[in-house]
Amino acid sequence: MTGAAAGKLDYRWHLRQVMATREMFSTTDLVEPLAARGITLSSSQVYRLVVERPERLSLRILMALIDILQCRLDDLIEPVPVAGQVSVSKAAGADAPLGGLRPKRARITGAGS
């Protein structure tokens, strides 16, 4: 891949699948191993880490997961091309040229003027 021609990338998060191959079927199975590596997460934080695709992830947590699961980075994160560009809709008439039409500045005058 090179420069702009490479396109945008997204990713798939495979923590749940990797855990299953290690016979770890409960999200709380990660709480103690993470704590042993100095990472304290609540059970709800671990649940979100396993079930949802993280948008931000500490490298310490990522390295701990790799160590706990004895896997590689690409086992957890799979880069994929972006499915499609989302088009941004424009307001009605946004493409129409204004030509000589310009709004006039409002003049605010006193009550008795």
N, C-alpha and C positions, 0 to 999 in steps of 0.2 A: 504494500500500500504506500502510496506517495501523495503527500500534500492534500490539496483540495479534491483531487480525483478519487481519493480513498473513500470519501463520503463520511457520513456521520455514523457513529457506533452507539449501540445500546448494549444492554447485557441481560443475561438470565442468571438468576440466583438459585443455586442448587443445594443449599445447606440441608434442607429437609431430606432430599434424596440421598445425599452423602451420609447423613446420620442414619437413615434406614439401612444402608448397606453395612453399617457398623452395629446394627441391631440396637440403635438408640431411637426408640419410638416416642419418647416423651420429651417435650421441650425442656423440662426441668432436669433432664439428664445432663445438661450442659452447665447448670448453675455451679455445682461443686468443682468440676474440672477448671472452669473459668476462675473461680475464687482461688483455687490452688496456684494459679498463675498471676495472682494479684489483680484480677478484674472482677469487680463486684457489680453484678447486674441483678435486678429484681426478677422474679419469675415472669412478670408481665413484659419486661424488656427483652428477656430471652425469647419469650413466645413471639413477640413482634419480629425479632431478628430471624427466627426460624421460618415463620409463616409468611411474612411480608418481604418484599424486595427492598433492601435498605437503600436510601438515597445518599446517606452519609455513613461512613463506617470507619472507626478508628483503626489504624494499622496495627496497633497492639492487639485489638480484638481479632482482627483478621489473622494475624500470626498465631494467636492462641488457638483459634479454631483449626488452623492448619496443623498445629502441633497435636491438639486433642484428637482430631480425626485421622491423623497420620495420612494426610492427603496433600495434593498440590493445589496451588492457586487456581489453575484452570479446571480443577474438579469442582470448585465452588462457584467460580465466575466464568460464564461463557459469553465472550463478546459476539454480538450479532449486529448486522446492519439495521439501521432504522427502517421500519416497515414502510413508511411513506411520509412525505412532508405534509404537515397540517397547514392548510391554507388559511390565512387570516382574512376574514371578510372585511370589506371596506364599507363605509357608510354610503348610503344611496347618493349618487351624484358625485362621489369622490373623484371619479375619473374625468368628469366633465371639465373642460377648460373654463376658467373664470373670465378670460378675455379682459374687457374693461370694467367688469363688475367688481366692485369692492364695497364692503360695508361702510356706512357712514358712522362716524363717531357720534355717540349720543351726547347731547348737551343737557346738563342738569341745571335747572334754574330754580330760584327761590319760589316760594308759594305765591307771592304777589307779582311776579315779574311778567 
